[in-house]
């Protein structure tokens, strides 16, 4: 039995996907200055899709979870290029809907990665077509998402340290006020003690002066004169 012509054999999409992604990953490892320059506009486009696209128009929690999900979507394809199940998702799935459909800006990012809306057996899907262009977009899109995650971690660290520094400064200021208050009380106590001692010394001096007058010879002579009369 003759072997059918090769043109009649349907292409192996898994092999195509693997080859496309392999090429993209090789280029990623090569990371030359020329390639970096060529991909600048695409990186900037993805960055704008993240911020303001996703970050500005969703609350912080929703935006971060959506970005995590987008990165997982990219990594699943990059890490399993031959598995078709990772190259499509169903937008009606409850979790997918909450993370990739409902948040503003996420579907725009998905489409820029190379996913396209399709319908199979009356069911809606988003499918990623394996080709070199989409593989490059997927790689760049994943890079930008990871870059943003690093930015968020660094920002949170800065905010944490700033908060700790602010709290430490407030504590130091409060301690300074407390010490100043103690010093004021100590100073006042010393002043009060000094005033008491001065007053007691003055009273003692007055008492001695009175006693001296009453025991002086002149005072005794006058006293005797009164007695003689």
Steps between C-alpha positions, in 0.01 A plus 500: 500500500642832393571767757279807443677816394633707783278791395192297597624444856351759736762713672590418857396817683681389816825472307441841343436652840806337648720620214365856519547521874843339480606772258360769730681358800827479310466865411423576861822333607687691228368835630708717268494880504351504149212275593441699818473817294269340245264382772491835679169611350336167577619515861367853531165392360473220753605738778224743407251214497606420858516858624274687449303226321451255787643673807320833475152368427480219757546489874844390620399145597315434172783645291771294674300177475426564131870561429595181686248307289628652175856403589391146584324485162827598327721270707275200444547531124871580522564208734273254317520599133377166373183486711198648327292526818720789616445693177130565554258598772126527541385854594184366663700308760423662838861562607618599152207741472589658835871537416525547123160613373337725759802718595552796268794469259574129542344377175692769310820356646389145413439599140836676476661172610350338189178349635192530278134445577347193336195276532515121502187284533309814595743566786710820517878468537812712480767309310868575452635426152854354502722703271825691534334842529270387781785319672700822506199692631442238766861521615500880507160514670617259771815709550294819552264328745793366701664842488183653644486241779857587599406869492204433733716304747763776505230767542343312791844461660563874467159581647561254785838655582356851471221407741748344743722810479199725559390295800855501638523879455163549673611274787828691534314833499258374767793378710668838461185679618473258792864563600451875464194479724700305756779757482249782546356328806849440637598860436182625668557271796853635541373857471232435761756341730734795456216742578404307813859495620537873436174574683604278792839670513335843504264398781790352695697823459204707618452276803867531593482875460202517736674274747813712483303815578332347801830383652712814434643711808296804402184298502594367850574854634166629380335202658673573838397865489140396470549274800654782719212733434 
